[in-house]
Amino acid sequence: MTEVALPPGYPVEWEADVVLRDGTVASVRPIRPDDADGIRRFHAAQSDESIYLRFFAPLRRLSDADVHRFTHVDYADRVALVVTMREEIIGIGRFDRLDTRSAEVAFNISDHYQGKGIGSVLLEHLAAIGRDLGIVRFTAEVLPQNRRMLAVFSDAGYEVSRRLEDGVVEVGFDIEPTDRSRAVEMSREHRAEAQSLRALLRPTVVAVIGASRDADTFGGRLLDRLLDAGFTGEVHPVNPNVSGLRRLRSYPSVRDVPGPVDLAVVAVPADHVLDVVDECAEAGVKGLLVVSSGFAEDGEAGAARQNELVRRARGSGMRLVGPNSFGVINNDPEVRLNASLAPTLPPPGRLGLFAQSGALGIAVLASAARRNLGISTFGSAGNRADVSGNDFMQYWIDDDSTDAVGLYLESMGNPRKFSRIARKLALIKPVIVVKSGVSRFGVPPGHRVRATKARPEVFSAMLRQAGVIRVENVHQLFDVAQIVAHQPLPRGVRVGVVANSAALGALAADACTSWDLEVTHGPVTLAGEATAEDFRAALDEVFADPAVDSVVAGFIPPLATDDATVAAAVRDAAVGRDKPVVATFLGMRGVDDGQATVPGTGGGTRAVPVYAMPEDAVRALAAATRYGQWRARDHGTPVAPVGINRRVAEDVVGTVLAETPAGRRLTHDEAATLLSAYGIHAWRQYRVGSVEEAVAAADEVGWPVVLKSDAPLVRHGSGPGGVRLYLGDEYALRDAWASLTRNLAPLQADTFVVQKMGSDGVPVVVTSDEDPLFGPVIGFSVAGLPTELLGDVAHRIPPLTDVTVSELISSVKAAPVLHGYRGQAPVHRAALADLIARVSVLADDMPEVFSLVLNPVNAHPGGVEVLGADITLAPAPRRIDPGRRSLT
């Protein structure tokens, strides 16, 4: 590809790859002067009707002046985007500013690509760009018969006004996102990305490129696995050196395969992969699975090869799994796809699995097989160059064959997107995640991940916020999966325990207590020689107890009774019950086969999760219980504080960064203005250079006052070292000045401010930090020792709901001091929640806010007082979940 010289001011950050409605990939980018020939080709291919609908005239040929005007824009008052596929323009969207606050928008979509949602994508991107440029309203002129374009506006979720004048429909709408427009955008993204995975997981035609007779090669193994699994579609080997493989005709190139190919499995040396991708593009292949290694995990040259692989695949409309992938599996009997290197497959089941690396993919599948834990689908992302766990979750949301999901994540490229997709999935299906950390030290070679400055607790908070079940290792993942994939969710923490050993029952009961479960029935101890019928009778009693939400059954096999019969008794007792059961059969782990039954009971059909030790069973049960509680409770509504003036905030940010492009700490007045735009009142501080100025300031604000050092060394320190409180008159202020000056002058910290004394209350800290990986991170803590010594700080990631804000306040260990600890009056919790909500919206809106610290915030029975505000601005980072559809 020839390198193109970018015009001055070209906004690279507007470039994005997007998934269209049919699952294919297209690229969105700003228009460039060198697009002139492409514009002419695009226009020449349009029908007369389409030309008339766009230009209101039969403009069959564009003049040179028209082309120049279309392709030369300033990216500020005149903005234009093009959508391309295979480097040809298939859609154009533009707006021209009418005044400082409004712009006229227009679209032109290729006749050959109508119905793929290109107009909707362009509107989303133009609206986001417009908001960044200070535009609040779009208008458009559309002919009444142009129903497709009118639908683009009306279906976007905005409040659209229409007026017919002189035979033209004048359309207008504010582009500030609404709840409905956000929901529409997320729904479209979900449908498109899920559709793109269907070509990979439910193909009808698969080509194995690099297929070989040698069963020890990747190509040979993949062909064997596909055929041996009984794939229900067509398999076409591709190898130019042989004419046939496994009684199938072999083709020299994928271009020679008859008919369209849904999935191309690529198993050729790394230096041949790019040529194969070009051939797949020419053949119209929908998706690629690249198992070849030698890419970003193999140094700088490999990383460059991987970047080019992604560019060519997406530029040709294809999704890519890999490179360095272990493969994909779909156990659906209607598909039976095993496009993987797995030597052993778990049985068909209801669990969806995702693992990134090949080695872990082998371990995950082997562990599932040993446990007899059936899977629905499996995917290995390899280097995660394109398709990731986020895409698989989008697919699983609508996949009727998947009831629970497990993910082994070695890295995470887009936590914000992960969080919102995982939350949507977790509301209907359990999501279990193994992830050891988020530091750069744990990132595998070949994975593109931004560095993070956030503490590990932020990642854990993100998972809790999304309703994800986090576990420590693969064994625990499957321990939990055995319950949530085969048993109903617990309705509460009450547990009944039945065992044929007092020691086993005691272990189970102790484990329940340690995991905050309540034993309300038992432990019931049966005789060592108890029969399966005895077990069944005891289990019937505990299941029937209305004070029991879950059942734990333990069994040490005596000589007279075997495990299979007791497993059948446990299973049969659970039939028709709405309570989960977990079983401990010492030395066993997995899911029973669901076949053996106790004579005369009628048999059971629900598999029972079995564990080697009661501690494993109870730990998994506790995780399922917490998840059930999360899913059952109210999750609230997104916070939407009133009285916000974003224009004022944008003016502050724009002015500061225009003067200091690298960013800086705001003055008190600048910080106060920025906060007030979001309805946050920061108390005035008077910087004083002498005791006389301090007295004058105190007279102005009103006594009593506070005198405190503004030096960074002591500004937020706990204790009285840099502050004097309750100064009620001039004499007290002068004494405080002398004392602080004497103590702080040697530290060069004798710079002071005067502020009115706040109400009696609890000092708290509210923060926001813009993290390169997570985006804005909101922090909350009780000021002083809980924050500085104990690290008792809670975090959440915007956007927040009212319930999330409440949980954030309650989640710090020092929260009891806010609620009337030791007879103190409780603080005004609603006012505190409103403050946190406003900070979260500010942080979400303003990526330029690099750091925001409100310390102290005085929370008291009458409200909250923001006594200190420290804000630092920096150039806005390119967020990886930017508020418009984009593949990262």
SEVODREN-236691 format. One record per residue (C-alpha): x, y, z; residue in one letter. Coordinates in steps of 0.5 Angstrom, whole numbers, plus 2048, in hexadecimal, padded with zeros to 3 digits. Layout:
BEGIN
XYZA;...
# end
This chain:
BEGIN
800800800M;8038077FET;80480C804E;7FF812803V;801819806A;7FC81B80BL;7FA82280AP;7FB82780FP;7F7826815G;7F481F813Y;7F181C81AP;7F481581AV;7F0814820E;7EA81481CW;7EC80E818E;7E880781AA;7E7800818D;7DF7FF819V;7DB7F8818V;7D57F9814L;7CE7F6814R;7D07F0810D;7D67EF815G;7DB7F180FT;7E07F6811V;7E17FD80EA;7E6803810S;7E480A812V;7E8810811R;7E981780FP;7E8819808I;7EF81B804R;7F181F7FEP;7F38197FBD;7EC8167FBD;7EA81A7F5A;7EB8147F0D;7E780F7F5G;7E28147F6I;7E18147EER;7E180D7EER;7DC80D7F4F;7D78127F0H;7D880F7E9A;7D58087ECA;7CF80B7F0Q;7C880A7EDS;7C48107EAD;7BF8107F0E;7C58107F5S;7C88167F2I;7C281A7F1Y;7C08187F9L;7C781B7FBR;7C88217F7F;7C08227F5F;7C28237EEA;7C581E7E8P;7CC81F7E9L;7CF81A7E5R;7D681C7E5R;7DA8207EBL;7DE8267E9S;7E58277EBD;7E282D7EFA;7DD8287F2D;7E28237F4V;7E78287F6H;7E282B7FBR;7E08247FEF;7E78217FFT;7EA828802H;7E8829809V;7EA82C80FD;7E8827814Y;7E582C818A;7E0830815D;7DF82B80FR;7E0824811V;7DF81E80CA;7E081680DL;7E1811808V;7DF80980AV;7E4805806T;7E47FD804M;7EA7FA800R;7EC802800E;7E68047FCE;7E18097FEI;7DB806800I;7D880C804G;7D8813805I;7D681780BG;7D781F80CR;7D5825810F;7D682C80FD;7D6831815R;7D0836814L;7D283A81BD;7D6838821T;7D0833824R;7CD83081ES;7CF82D817A;7CC82A811E;7CD822810V;7CD81E809A;7CE817807F;7CF813801N;7CF80B801I;7D18077FCS;7CC8037F8D;7D07FD7F9H;7D07FD800Y;7C9800802Q;7C67FC808G;7CD7FB80CK;7CC801811G;7D180580EI;7CD80B80FG;7CC80A816S;7D3809817V;7D5810814L;7D0813818L;7D281081EE;7D981381DH;7D781981AL;7D381B820A;7D9819825A;7DE81D821I;7D9823821G;7D8823828R;7E0823829D;7E0829825L;7DA82D829G;7D482B824I;7CE82A828V;7C9829822R;7C982681BF;7C4828815T;7C382480FA;7BF825808E;7BC81F806V;7B781D800L;7B081A803P;7B28147FEQ;7B8813801N;7B680E807R;7BC80B808R;7C081180AM;7BA81380EL;7BA80D812A;7C180E814V;7BF814817F;7B981281BS;7BC80B81DD;7C280E820A;7BF80F827G;7BF817826Y;7B981B827E;7B881D820V;7B382381DS;7B1823816R;7AE828812R;7AC82880AL;7AD82E806E;7AE82F7FFD;7AD8287FEG;7B3826802V;7B3823809V;7B782880EE;7BA823814V;7BD82681AG;7BF822821F;7C4824827D;7CA81F826I;7CB81F82EE;7CB81782FP;7C4815833T;7C380E836D;7BF80C830R;7C580E82BS;7CA80B82FR;7C5804830A;7C5804828V;7CC805827E;7CE7FF82CM;7C87FB829S;7CB7FC822R;7D27FB824E;7D07F4828H;7CC7F2822R;7D27F381DA;7D77F0821E;7D37EA823A;7D27E981BQ;7D97EA819S;7DA7E481EL;7D57DF81BR;7D97DF815A;7DF7DC819L;7DB7D881EL;7D57D5819R;7D87D5812P;7D57D180DT;7DC7D1808V;7E37D080BV;7E97D0808A;7F07CE80BV;7F57D1808I;7FC7CD809G;7F87C780AA;7FD7C1809S;7FE7B9809R;8037BA80FD;7FE7B9815A;8047BC819D;8037C3816T;7FE7C8818F;7FB7C8811G;7FA7C0812G;7F87C0819R;7F27C6817L;7F07C2811L;7EF7BC815D;7EC7BF81BR;7E77C2817L;7E57BC813L;7E57B7819D;7E17BC81DA;7DB7BB817G;7DB7C2815F;7D47C3812T;7D67C880DG;7DB7C7807E;7E37C7808V;7E87C9803H;7EF7C7803P;7F47CC800V;7FB7CA7FEN;7FE7CB7F7P;8027C57F8N;7FD7C07F9V;7F77BE7F5S;7F37BB7FAG;7F37BA802L;7EE7B5806R;7EA7B4800R;7E97BB7FFL;7EB7BF7F9R;7F17C47FAS;7F17CB7F7Y;7F77CF7F6P;7F47D57F8S;7EE7D77FCV;7ED7DB7F6R;7EB7D47F3D;7E67D27F8V;7E07D27F5P;7DA7D67F8G;7DB7DB7FEP;7E07D9804V;7DD7DB80BD;7E37D980FL;7EB7D880CA;7EF7D5811V;7F67D7810V;7FC7D2812A;8027D580DV;8097D880FP;8087DF812A;80C7E280CD;8067DF807H;8007E180BV;7FF7E8808L;7FF7E5801D;7FA7E0804V;7F67E6807V;7F67EA800D;7F37E37FDE;7EE7E3802C;7EC7EA801A;7EB7E97F9E;7E77E27FAA;7E27E67FFG;7E47E2805V;7E07E480BK;7E57E3811G;7EC7E0812L;7EF7DC818L;7F67DC818V;7FA7D781CV;8007D9819S;8067DC81ES;80B7E181CG;8087E781DF;8087EC823A;80A7E7828E;8107E6824D;8137ED824G;8137F4821E;8137F181AA;80D7EC81CG;8097F281FA;80A7F6818A;8077F0815R;8017EF819Q;7FF7F6819N;7FF7F5811E;7FB7EF812L;7F67F2816V;7F67F8811R;7F57F480BR;7F07EF80EA;7EB7F5811R;7ED7F980AG;7EA7F3806S;7E47F380BG;7E67EC80FM;7E67EB816R;7ED7E7819L;7EE7E281EV;7F57E2820G;7FA7E281EP;7FE7DD822N;7F77DA824S;7F57D3826F;7EF7D3822G;7E77D3823V;7E27CE825I;7DA7CD824N;7D77C7827N;7D07C8825D;7CE7C2822P;7CC7C681CE;7D37C981BV;7D87C481ER;7DE7C981DL;7E47C781FN;7E97CC81CA;7EE7CB821S;7F57C7823L;7F17C4829A;7F37BD82AP;7ED7BC82FT;7E67BF82EL;7E17C0834P;7DA7BD833P;7D57C2830P;7D27C6836G;7D07CD838R;7D67D183AL;7DA7D6835G;7E17D6836L;7E67DB834F;7EE7DB835A;7F37DF832Q;7FA7DB831S;7FA7D482EG;7FE7D1834A;7F87D3838L;7F37D1833G;7F57CA834I;7F57CA83BA;7EE7CD83BV;7EB7C8837L;7EF7C283AA;7EC7C4841S;7E57C583EA;7E67BE83BA;7E87BB841R;7E27BE845R;7DD7BB840N;7DB7C3840L;7D87C4839G;7DA7CA835I;7D57CE82FS;7DB7D282CT;7E27D382DF;7E77D882AG;7EE7DA82BS;7F07E1829A;7F87E0829G;7FB7E7828N;7F47EA828R;7F67EE822A;7EE7EF821D;7E97EA824V;7E97EA82BS;7E57E8831G;7E17EE830N;7DF7EB829D;7DD7E482CF;7D97E7832M;7D57EB82DQ;7D47E5829Y;7D27E182FW;7CD7E6831I;7C87E382CD;7CB7DC82CD;7C57D882ED;7CA7D282FS;7CE7D5834T;7CC7D683BD;7D27D883FA;7D97DB83CV;7E07DA83FG;7E67DF83DL;7ED7DE83EY;7F07E583DL;7F77E683CE;7F77ED83AS;7F17F2839M;7F17F7833G;7EB7FB835N;7E87FA83CP;7E380083BR;7E07FC835K;7E17F5839F;7DD7F883FS;7D77FA83BR;7D67F4837I;7D87EF83DA;7D37F3841R;7CD7F283CK;7CF7EB83BL;7D07EA843A;7C87EC843L;7C67E6840I;7CC7E1840K;7D17E0845P;7D87E2843V;7DE7DF847I;7E57E2846V;7EC7E0847V;7F17E6847K;7F77E784CS;7F87EE84BG;7F97F4846V;8007F6846S;8047F6840R;8097F1843F;8037EC842G;8027ED83BV;8047E8836P;8087E9830P;8047EC82AG;7FE7EF82EH;7FD7F682DR;7FB7F9834V;7FC800837R;80080183DA;7FC803843T;7FD807849K;7F780484DA;7F8800853R;7F67F8852P;7F07FA856E;7ED7FE850V;7EC7F884CF;7E97F4852S;7E47F9853A;7E27FA84BM;7E17F284BL;7DC7F3851R;7D97F984EQ;7D77F5848A;7D57EF84CG;7DB7EA84AV;7DD7E484EI;7E47E584FR;7E87DF851V;7EF7DD852E;7F17D784DN;7EE7D3848V;7EC7CE84DH;7E87D3851Q;7E57D584AL;7E27CE849F;7E07CD850D;7DB7D384FV;7D97D1848A;7D77CA84BQ;7D27CE84FI;7D07D384BV;7CF7CF844A;7CB7CA847H;7C77CC84EQ;7C37D284FP;7C67D8852L;7C57D885AP;7C07DD85CR;7C47DF863G;7C97DD868V;7C67D786CR;7C97D086BV;7C77C986DG;7CC7C486EV;7CB7BD86EV;7D17B886EA;7D37B0870N;7D97B3874S;7D97B887AA;7E07BA878A;7DD7BB871L;7D77BF873G;7DB7C3878A;7E07C5872L;7DA7C786EA;7D77CB874A;7DD7CF875D;7DF7D086EA;7D87D386EC;7D97D8874T;7E07DA871S;7DC7DC86AW;7D77E086ED;7D27DB86CL;7CD7D9872E;7CC7D2874V;7C47D1875T;7C37CA875H;7C87C5878G;7CD7C3877P;7C97BC877V;7CE7B6878T;7CC7AF875L;7CF7A9877A;7D57A7873G;7D17A1871E;7CB7A586EA;7C87A3868T;7C67A7862A;7BF7A7864E;7C17AA86BD;7C57AF867F;7BF7B1863R;7BA7B1869A;7BF7B686DA;7C07BA866L;7B87BA865D;7B77BD86CE;7BD7C386BV;7BA7C5864F;7B37C5867A;7B57CA86DD;7B37D186BP;7B97D486FA;7BE7D186AV;7C07D4864D;7C67CF862S;7C87C8863V;7CF7C5865V;7CF7BD864A;7D57BA867G;7D77B2866F;7DD7AE868I;7DB7A7864P;7DB7A1869P;7DC79A866L;7D4799865A;7D279F861T;7D67A285BD;7D67A9859D;7D27A8853A;7CC7A6857T;7CD7AC85CV;7CE7B1856A;7C77AE853A;7C47AF85AA;7C77B685AV;7C47B8853R;7BE7B5854D;7BC7B985AA;7BE7BF856A;7B97BE851V;7B47C3850G;7B77C7856R;7B87CE855D;7BE7CE85AK;7C67CC858P;7C97C685AV;7D17C585BV;7D47BE85DA;7DA7BC860T;7DC7B585EF;7E47B4860L;7E97B485BG;7E47B6855M;7E37BC851R;7DE7BE84CG;7D77BD849V;7D47B684AD;7D17B3844D;7CA7B4845G;7C87AD844Q;7C87A984AA;7C27A984ET;7BF7A6855V;7BA7A0853P;7B37A2854G;7B57AA854T;7B37AB84DG;7BA7AE84BG;7BD7B584BG;7BF7B9845T;7C37BF848R;7CB7BD849A;7CE7BE850V;7D47C2851P;7D97BE855V;7DF7C0858Y;7E57BC85CA;7E57C0862M;7DF7C4865P;7E37CB866E;7E37CB85ED;7DC7CA85EA;7DA7CF863V;7DF7D4860R;7DC7D3859A;7D57D385CL;7D67DA85FA;7D97DD859A;7D27DB856A;7CE7DD85BT;7D27E485BR;7D07E4854Y;7C97E3855G;7C87E885AQ;7CB7ED855W;7C77EB84FR;7C17EB853A;7C17F2856R;7C07F9853D;7C67FC84FH;7C380384FG;7C3808849T;7C880C846P;7CA81284AV;7C8819847A;7C981F84BP;7C582584AV;7C882C849G;7CE82A845I;7D182F840N;7D682B83BR;7D8831837R;7DB83583DV;7DF82F83FA;7E182E838E;7E3836838D;7E783583EV;7EB82F83BV;7EC832834G;7EF838837T;7F483583CV;7F6830836L;7F7835831A;7FB839836E;7FF833838T;7FE82D833P;802828838A;7FD82A83DG;7FE82C845R;7FA82D84BR;7F483184CL;7F4837850T;7EF838855H;7EA83C851D;7EB83884BE;7EA83284FA;7E4835852A;7E183784BT;7E2830848L;7DE82D84EL;7D983284FS;7D7830847A;7D582984AY;7D282C850G;7D782B855I;7D983185AH;7E083185CA;7E1836862W;7E583C861R;7EC83C863Q;7F0842864Y;7F7842863R;7FB847868V;802849868G;80284C86FS;7FE84C876V;7FB852874E;7F885086DE;7F6849871A;7F284E876V;7EF852870A;7EC84B86DA;7E9849873A;7E584F874D;7E384E86DE;7E184786EV;7DE847875G;7E184487BW;7E383F87DP;7E883D878V;7ED838876V;7F4839875L;7F8834871K;7FE83386DS;7FD833865D;80482F864A;804828861P;808825866L;80382686BV;7FD828868R;7F9822869H;7FD81F86FG;7F981C875S;7F981F87BG;7FA82787DP;80182887AG;7FF82C875G;7F882F877V;7F583387DR;7EE83287EL;7E8836881Y;7EC83D881L;7E6841884G;7EA848885D;7F084C882E;7F484A888Y;7F3843887A;7F5844880L;7FB847881R;7FD842886D;7FC83D881A;80084087CW;806841880A;80683A882S;80583787BL;80A83C878T;80F83987ER;80E83287CN;80D832875L;812838873A;818833873P;81482E86EL;813834869Q;80B83286BA;80983986ED;80583B868T;7FE83C86BF;7F683C869V;7F083F86DV;7EA83B86DQ;7E383B871K;7E3836876M;7DE830874G;7D982D878S;7DA82787CD;7DA821878G;7DE81B875V;7E481D870P;7E481986AV;7E8819863V;7E581885CV;7E9817857T;7EA81684FS;7F081484BD;7F0813844E;7F480C843D;7F680A83CP;7F380383CL;7ED804840F;7EB80B83FG;7E880F844P;7E880C84BV;7E480F851I;7E780E858G;7E480F85FF;7E780E866S;7E681186DV;7EC81686EA;7F2816872G;7F480F875L;7EF80A871P;7F280D86AT;7F980F86CE;7FB809870L;7F680386FL;7F5805868G;7EE804869D;7EB807862V;7E680485EA;7E5805856H;7E0805851R;7E1806849I;7DB80B846P;7D680B844P;7D380A84AL;7CC80984DT;7C980B853D;7CA804856V;7D1804854T;7D280B858V;7CF80885ES;7D380285EE;7D980685DL;7D880A863I;7D6803867S;7DC7FF865S;7E2803868V;7E37FF86FK;7E3806873A;7DB807870A;7D8806877P;7DB80D879V;7D6810874L;7D080D877H;7D080F87EG;7D680B881Y;7D680C889R;7D0810889G;7D2815884Q;7CD81887FA;7CD815879P;7D0819873V;7CB81B86DH;7CC815869R;7C8817863A;7CC81E862A;7D281A862L;7D081585DA;7CE81B859D;7D581E859L;7D8817857I;7D3817851A;7D581E84FR;7DC81C84FV;7DB81684BS;7D7819846V;7DD81F846L;7E2819845A;7DE816840D;7DD81C83CD;7E481F83CM;7EA81A83BP;7EE82183BE;7ED820843V;7F481C844F;7F381C84CS;7ED81F851L;7EE81F858V;7E882285DL;7EC822863N;7E9823868P;7E2822867V;7DE82386EN;7D881F86EA;7D3821873H;7CC820875P;7CA826871G;7CE82486BG;7D5825868V;7DA82A868E;7E082A863V;7E582D866L;7EB82B862G;7EB82A85AA;7F2828856D;7F182784FI;7F682684AT;7F5826842L;7F982383DA;7F7822835P;7F281D834A;7F4816833P;7F181182ER;7EC80D832R;7EB806830I;7E4806830D;7E280D82DP;7DB80D82DG;7DA80B826R;7DB804823R;7E2802822S;7E67FC822L;7EC7FD826T;
# end
